[in-house]
Amino acid sequence: MTDALVIFTPSGKRGRFALGTPVLTAARQLGVDLDSVCGGRGICSKCQITPGYGEFSKHGVTVSDGALSEWNSVEERYKSIRGLTEGRRLGCQAKVMGDVVIDVPPESQVHKQVIRKSATQRDIVMDPATRLLYVEVAEPDMHEPSGDFERLATALRDQWQVNGITADLALMRRLQPSLRKGDWKVTVAVHRGNHDAAPRILDIWPGFHDGGLYGLAIDLGSTTIAAHLCDLRDGAVLASAGLMNPQIRFGEDLMSRVSYVMMNPGGDVEMTCAVRGAINALAISIAAEANIAPTAIYEAVIVCNPVMHHLLLGIDPVELGQAPFALALSGSLSLDARELDMGAVNPSARVYILPCIAGHVGADCAAVALSEEPGKSKDMVLIVDVGTNAELLLGNETRVLACSSPTGPAFEGAQISSGQRAAPGAIERVEIDVVTKEPRFRVIGSDIWSNEAGFDAVTAITGITGICGSGIIEAVAEMRMAGLVDAKGLIGSAEQTGTARLIPEGRTHSYVLHDGSAAGGPKIMVTQGDIRAIQLAKSALYAGARLLMDAIGIDTVDRVVLAGAFGAHISPKHAMVLGMIPDAPLDKVTSAGNAAGTGARIALCSVAARNAIEATVGEIHKVETAIEPKFQEHFVNANAIPHATDPFPELAKIVTLPHVSFNTGGGGDGGRRRKRD
């Protein structure tokens, strides 16, 4: 073997390189976002990478122990002086010696990932599980002997109607000094247990204490992890932060991660450690942003899909990868933070995890239901949480149904030729003139369009690096509206469409969105393969919606809510042109922002809300797309743009799609496979 396949995550970029090529060199040639300041001398440590080993079925590669060159003296010197996280290598020193999957951690990326999961303004009736209570405790009496803790429990019962209080040994050691220092007056942080669980003292302070009491609402997604730091006294969001889920290096989608566990003994333990470490890092960073101590965080609520749920808990997710998709447990959980290795927060902190609805519809979907309340809607609403694994809710006050659809990572820029995660420099908005076929676009980090004055100056720092999920959706939809793509998803030739931006690539054609090669930048194109990836993703999403509509017996919905951080950045018109969502009046297609995160915040701030969603989950009917016989039929029909059979009358009121077909003529074969001679 003279060369090897190198795959970078989370970008998904790949290429073959001669053995002995430094990882940093491979990254630069592929346009991977890997930082370096010292010119590859092993001084700056900016190019740290994490190699993955084992079988990666998603990428069709098995990584052996010798995939990278051995640890060298430069790395050893750096580690001894400044430290290097276990498993990390320096990209400038590690050389490619075999097929390898390499993760570029967030701190090694020049253009930091944009985690677009800000908190949505929401009025919440405060009823937190954890609160501060000031009590005056009776002093010891030789004539009526009792323990200090028993008298504290009596005071809580009499003054606050808190019965059956408990505490761990660590708090017991601090109890007597606190009571005496406070002259028998103390403030305690009390956590009310769910249902019949006994309330628990989490912390104690001498005298009156009105210091901070904070909680984390965590949305643990397959691609990103986002958190909101909330004040448990009034629900205020003090800071929001996020980072990439480090499990991406084991597989971009959920089934890839399940497959990794199947193929690599101990793979589930690897992923559990990775995600718990990320949550700790997120807790520390968000606390620093709000200028509080992480130990002031006394509670967390976590929402996640079923695979993330099991991996977070340290449960093997293999059963979720095969019918009947059995969960190890589906109910809500209330745990000590220590059980999840959350050492960054207060040692006594409690963690609540919302219930899962079914094997592929998780606690994140339950959180969306808590936030958006489809069961209270007068009209028929479809709620779509767009992500690597889309989750859908359909219903009204009569009935609510749910399902999941495996859309894959294409909507987030993965599996796209020039695709990338949302970061400064990524194209996020696209328009194509229907007459000239010329594009204009906007990139993350700039509000100026590419054909406007000042664009070059504004983007000089970030460059134009690729196209993210919202950008590729708009690009494909705009190509369809401009007559560059036909209803079947085939891209025309320059002769058929009248634009030199369409260039031949083998037996297909690609549309040049931006050519920065003259200045050493990338040529960003939309290829036939990109169109196909988007078709597959949107077809899965639409087919899931149609199955829910079939189950209720309707052909149209009254309104559509796009949930999720990504959903907040999708243009409703472009989504409908693609056929991602059923036809509806555009003014009835709205964004709910990060609804799962909002649901987590509501649960964090309200015990009543936790009880309500636990009851609601039992009433939601789950439709299993994997075994529904009509899923394949709906999926195939949804491959067309917007659809092969379903009418889109509301869309037709605002958009006229050209009747073009690129099956024959015009140079090339328009995407058809040639017959073998």
N, C-alpha and C positions, 0 to 999 in steps of 0.2 A: 504494500500500500504506500503510495507516494503522497496522497493527500487525504484529508479527513473533512467530514461534515461538521460545521460549527453552527449551533442554533443558540441565539440569544433570547432570553426572556427578560422583561415582559414584552419587548417589541415584536417578538416572533420572527425577526430577520435571521436569515440563514445563508450560508455559502460554503463552498469547498475551498480549503486552503492547504498549501504545502505543509508537510510535517515540519515542525520547528518554527512555524510562524507564531510570533507573540500574540497573545489574545488581544492586546491593545491595538495591534496592527490590523487584525481581522475586524475588530469593531469599527475602526476608522474607515476601512474599505467598504464596509456594509452600511455606513452611516448610522451605526448604533451610538446612542447617547451615553458614552463612557468618558468621564472627565479625566484630564491629566494636565498638570501644570509644569512638572519638572522635565518634560520631554522624555519620559521613559527611563529615568535613572533610579527609580525606586526611592525617591526622597519625599515626594508630596503625599503619597498614599491615596490620592484622589481616585485611582483606577482600581479600587478593590472590587473583586468579583467573587461569586460563589458558584463553583462547579457542582453539577448534579450527577449522581452516579446511579446505575441500575437501568432498568428497562423503561423507556418512555414510549408507550404504544401510540400515543397521540402523534409523536414525531417520527415514529417508525425507526427508532434508534435505541441501541443498548450501549450505555456508557460504562466502560471498564475502569478499573482503578488507575491504569496507566494512561488515561486520556490526556492528562496534562503532564508536563515535565515535572521532575521532582523538585521539592522545596529547595531553594538555593540560599546562598549566604546573604544575599541582599535582603531577602524576605526575613531571614532569621535575625539579621541585625535590626531591621525595622521593628519586628515583633518584640525583641528584647528591650528596645528603647521606648517605643511608643505604644506597643500592644497591638494585637490584630485579632479580631473576633474569630473564634474557632470555626474552621471550615472555609475561611476567606483566603484568597490569594491576591497577589498584586498582578493586575493584567499586563503590566509592562514586563514582568519577569516570567510568568507562567507561559509556557509554549504549548501549542497544539501538537499532540502526539497520537491522537485518535479521535473518533467521533465523540462529540461532547455537547452537553447542554449547559449553558452558562447564564446565570442570573446576575443582572446588574442591579444592585440594591439602590434604593432612592437616593442615599447620600453620595453615590458615585455618579449620579446623572447630572449633566450640565443643566439641562432644562427640566426642572423639577416637575413631577407629575402634578397635574391640576386635579385635586380631588373635589369634584363639584357637588358637595353635599352640605351646603349651608343650611342652617336651621330656618324653618318656615315659621312665620309669626303665627302663634296659636294661643287662644284663650283656654287655659286649663284650670279646672276646679281643683285646688290643691288639697290633697289627702295623702301626703307622703307616708311611706312605710317607716321611715326613720325621722325622728324629730328630737329636739332638745327639750328636756323637762327639768325645771328647777324644783327641788324639794327640800323641806326642812325635816330632818330626821331626829327622832327622840334620842336623847343621850342615854348611855348605859346606866342601868340601875341595879345595884347589888341585890335589891329585894325582888326585882323582877328580871332575872337573868335571861338574856337572849342575845343572839349574835348580831353584829352590826349589819350583816346582809339582810337578816330577817326584818330588822327594824327599817332598813331602806325599802324593802319590799312592802312593808305595811304603809310607809309614807306614800309610795307610788300608788298603792291601792286607794288610800283615803283621799289623797290630794288630786290624783289624775285618773282614777278608775282603771288603772293598769293592774291586772291580776295575773298571778302565776309567773312573775318575772324570773328570768334565769340569767346567768353570766358564766363566762369561762374562768379558768384558774388564773390566767394572766390578769384579768380585771380584779379578781379577788385579792391579788397581791398589792394592788394599788388602792383598794377600798378604804382600809383604815387610815392610812396617811392622808387621803383626800378628805375624809370626814373630819378629822381633827384639824387639819389646816384650814378648812372652811368653816370651823366652829359649828359643825353638824349641819351645815348647809352645803349642798352640792348640786351641780347640774349634770345630768346624765343624758347620753345619746341612746335612745331606746328604739329598737327595731321591732315593729309588730309583725309577727309571723303570719304566713298565709293560712287562712282557714282556721284549723284548730291548733296550729303550732304555737308554742308558748312565746311570749315577747321576750326579747333579749337585750341586756345592756351591752352596748358596743364600746362605750367610753365614759369616763367620769372626770369631772373637774371640781376643784374646791370652790365653794361660793357660787356666785352668779356668773355664768359664762355665756356670752352671746357671739362666740366666734363662728367661723364658717362651718357649714355642714353641707357637703357637696356630693353629687352623684353623677355617674356617667351613663348616658344613653348610647349604646354601641350598636351600629348596624354592620354586622359581620358578613360582607358579601364575598362572592367567589373571586372577584377582581380587586375590590377595594374594601378597606375597613375604615369606617367613619365614626366619629364620636362627637357628642355634644356634652360639654361640662355644664351642669345645671346647679343652681343654688336650691337646695331642698327646702328652704324656707319660703321662697316665693316663686320658684319655677324659672327664674331668669336664666337665659343661656349666656354664660360668661365667655365661652370660647367654643369654637368648632374646629376640628382638625381631622385629617385623614392620611392614610398611607396605602400603598399597594399591598395586597395580600401576598406575603412571601411564598405561599403555596403555589403561586403561578409557575414557579420553576419545575413543579412536579406535573403540571398539566394546566392548560388554559381554561378548560371547562370541567364540570363536575365529574362526568364519566371518565375523563382522562385521569383524574386523580384516583377514582375508584380502581381503574385499571392499573395505575401505578402501585396501589396497595396489593392488588392481586399478583402482580409480577415481581414485587420486591418485598420479601418478608421484613417486617419492621417499618415499612413505608408509612403506615398510619401513625406510628410513634414519631417519625420524622416530621410529618405534617402537623401533628398536635403540638410538638415543641415549637415549630416555626410560628404557628398562629398565636400561641400563648405569649411567645416572646414579642411578637408584633403588638399585641394588646398592651403589654407592659410598657413598651416603648411609646405607644400612643398616649397612655395615661400620663407618663412623665412629661411628654412634650406639650400636651394640652394644659397640664397643670402649670408648667412654666409660662405658657402663653397668657394664662389668667393670673399669673403671679401668686399662686397658692402652693402649699406643700402637697405633694401627692398623697401624703398620709391623712389629709383632710377629706379625702374621698372615702365615704362610708358605705356607698351603695352603687351598684351597677345593674342595668337592665340590658340584656343582650338579645337581639333578634337575628336570625340567620336561616338559611335554607337547610333542609335535612342533612345533606352531606357535611356542610360546615358545622352543623349542630353536633353530629356524631364525632367529627374530628376534634372539635373544641373540647368535648367531654372525654376524649380518649377512647372512644368506642369505634371498633372496626366498622367502616361503612360498606363493606362488600355486599351485604344483603340488600342495600339500596340500589345496587347496580344490576339487579336481576329480579324478575317477577317472583313473588308478588310485591316487591319493593317494601319489605317489612322494616319498620322502625324498631329500634331496641326499646324505645319509650317515646310516647307522644305528648304526655302531659307536661304542664309547667313544672319548673324546678326552682327551688330556693336553696342556694348553696353558700358555703363559706368561700370567700375569695381564695383562700389557701388551697382549696380543692382544685382550683383551676390554675394554680401557680401564679396568681396575680399578686406577686410580691411588691409591686410598685405602690399599691394603694394601702389604706389602713389595714393592719393585720386582722382586725375584727370585721372588716367589710363584708357585706352580704351581696350575693348576685342572684338576680331573678331572670330566668329564661322563659320567654313566652311559649305556649304550647304549639306544637306542630299540627297542621291540619291533616296531612297524609304523607305517604312515602316520598313524594316529590313536591309537596306543597307545605312549606315550612312555617317557622315562627315569624319570618319576615312578612309572609303573606297575611298571617294573623295580625301583625302590626299594621299593615296597610288597611285591613278590615276595621281595626280599632280607630285608625285615623280618619278614614273616608266614610265609614258607616253605610255601606251599600244596603244593609238590611233596614235602614230608616228612609231610603229614597222613595219618593212617590213615583218617579219615572224609572225606566229601565236603563241602568248604567253599566257600562263595561269599564272596568278598571284594569289597566295593563301596566304591570311593573316590568319595565323593559330592562333586560340584562342578559348575561351569558345564559341564564336559565330563566326565561320569562314566566311570570306567574300572573294568572288572570282571575278576576272575580267578575261575575255577572249576576245582576239581580235587582230586586227592589224590596219593599217592605213585606212582600209575600214570600219570597224565596231567594236564596243566594247560592250560587254554584261556584266552584273553583276548579282550576286545572293548572298544570305547568306545561311549558312547551320548550323543547331543547333548541333554542335559537343559535347557540354557539357564540363565539367571540367576535364575529364579523362586525356587528353593530358597534363594537368598541375599538375598531381599527385593526384588529388582528385578522390574519388570513387575507389581508388586502395588500396588494403589491407595494403600494407606497404608504400603507397604513401605519399608524402609531397611536399610542395612548394620548389622551388630551394633555398637551404641554405647550408652553409658549413656542410659537413657530409652526404649530400644526394648523392646517386649513380646517376651519370649522363652519364656514358659510360659503355657498357657491351659487352663482347665477349665470345662466348662459343665454345670450341674446338669440332669440328664435330666428332672426333674419341673418345676422352675420356669423352665428355659431361661435362667437368669441366669448370666453368666460371672464368673469371677475370674481374675486373671492376675498374673504377676510380670514386672518389668522388669529389664534389665541394670543392675547397680549396687545392687540391693536383694534381700534374701532374704525379704522380707515380701510376702505375697499381698495383692491389692488389697482384700480384704474383712476384713483384719486390722488391728488397732489399730496406729497409727504409720506406716501406708503413706503417707499424704498428706505427713507431715513428712519422711520419708525421700526421697520423690521430688520434693520441692519444688525442689530445686536443678536436677536434670536435666530435670524435667518428664516427661510421657508423650508421646513424640514420634512413634511409629510402631510398626511390627511387623517383626521380622527373620525370617530364614528358619525357624529352629526354631519361632518363634511362629506363623507362618502354617501350618506343617504341623500343629501341634497344634490350631490353631483349626479348620481344615477337618475333621480327624479327629473332633474333639469335636462339631462340628455334625452330622456323620454319625451319631455314637453317640447324640446327643440328638434325632434325628429332624427336624433342621432342613434337612438336605440328603438327597436320595434317592440311590439307587444310581447313577443316571445323572449325578449331580452338580448337579441342579437345586435351587435354594433355594426353599423354600415361602414362602407369604405369612403374614401375621399371623393371618389367619382359619384357615388350614390347620394352623398349628403352635401357636397359642395364646399367642404372645408378641408384645408391641408392639415388641420390639427388631428385628423384621423390618419394614423399611420399603420401600415401592415405589420403584423407580428406573427410570423408563421402562417397559419391558415385563418387567423382572426385579425381583428383590428383593435387599436387602443386610441383613446382620446387624450391628447397632451393638455393637461390642465395648466402646468407651469414647467418651463424648462430653465433651470438654473445652472445647467452644465457648463455654460461659457464662463461662469464665475466660480466654478468648482463646486456648485451646489447640485442637488438632485434633480432629475427629471421626474416630475410627478405626473403619473398617468392613471387613467381608469381603464383597466384591461378587461377583456372578455371574462377572465377568471374572477375578477372583482365583481362583475355583474352577477356571475353565477353564485358567488358566495353570498351576496346580498339577497338574491332570489331565494336561496335555500333558507336563510335566516328569516326572511319576512314571510315565507310560505308556512313555516312552522308556527310562527306567531298567529297568522291569520287562521290557519287550520284549527288551532286551539280555541280561538274565539268562535269559530263556526260550530265546533262541537258543543260548546256551552249554549249557543243560540239554538241548536237543534234540540238539545235536552229540554229547553224551556218551551220550544215550539214557536220561535220568532225568526223573521228574516232581516229585521232591522233593529237597531238600538236607538234610544233617544239621545244619549250622550256618551262620550268617551272621555275617560280621565287617564292621562299618561302619567304614571308614577315612576319614582326612581330618579336618581340624580341625572342619569342619561336622558330619561324621558322629558325632563325639564328643558332640555336643549334641542329637542326634536321639533322641527317645523311641522305643524299639523297638516298643512297643505302638501308638503313633500311626502309625509308619511302616508297620506291617502293616495297620492299619485302612484306611489310604489305598491299600494295594496297591503300595507302593514296592518292596517286597522279597517274595520267595516265602514261602509259609507255612512256619513252623518253630516248634519250641517256643521260647517267649520267653526261657527261660533259656539257650538256645543262640544268642541274638542278642546279640553283644557289640560293644564299641567298641575299636578299636586305637589311638585317638588319631590323631595326625599320623604315620601309618605311612610316608608318603613321606619326611618329615623324619627319621624314625628310620632308614630305609634309607640316607639320605644320611650320617647320623652313623656308621653301621656302616662304610660305604665310606670315610669320612674316616679312621677309626681302624684300618682293616684292609686291607692289600693283598690278603690271601688272600680276603677277601670280594669285592673287586673282580673277582678272577679267577673266583670262583664265580658271580657274577651274570652275567658275560659268557658263561659256558658255559650257564647256565640260560636266558638269553634265547633262545638258539638252539633250545632244546627246547620253548618255549611255542608252542602253535599259535594263530594269530590268526584270529578269525572277523570278517569285515567286514560290519558291520550294514547299510551303505549298499547292498549288492548282494544281501543275503539276501532271497529272495522272501517268506519267512514273517514278516519283520520287521513289515510293515504289518498283517498279520493279528493278530499278537501285540499290536501297538500299539493297534489299535482295541479289542480285547477288554479291554485293560488300562485303557481310559478309564473303565470302571465302577469304583465304589468299594465293595469292594476290587477286584473283577474280575468280568467278565461270565460266564466259563465255568470258570475254575480254582477248585477248592474250597479253603477255608481252614479245615480241621478243627481245627488247633491254635489258631487265633485264636478259633474258636467256643467253645472250652473256657473262655475268660475274658471274652469280649465277645459280647453278643447285639445284633446290629444290627437296628434297627426296620425293618419292611417298610412303607415309605412311598413314595408316588409323587406328584409334583407336576406331572404333565403337564396336568391339567385342573382347572378350578374354583378357588374360593377367592380370586378377585380377581387380576387380572393373568393372564398366560398361563404362569406358571411357567417362563419362559425360552424358550418356543417362539417362533419367528419368525412373525409374522402374515402371512397371505397378502395380496398386493396386490389391491385391488379392480379 
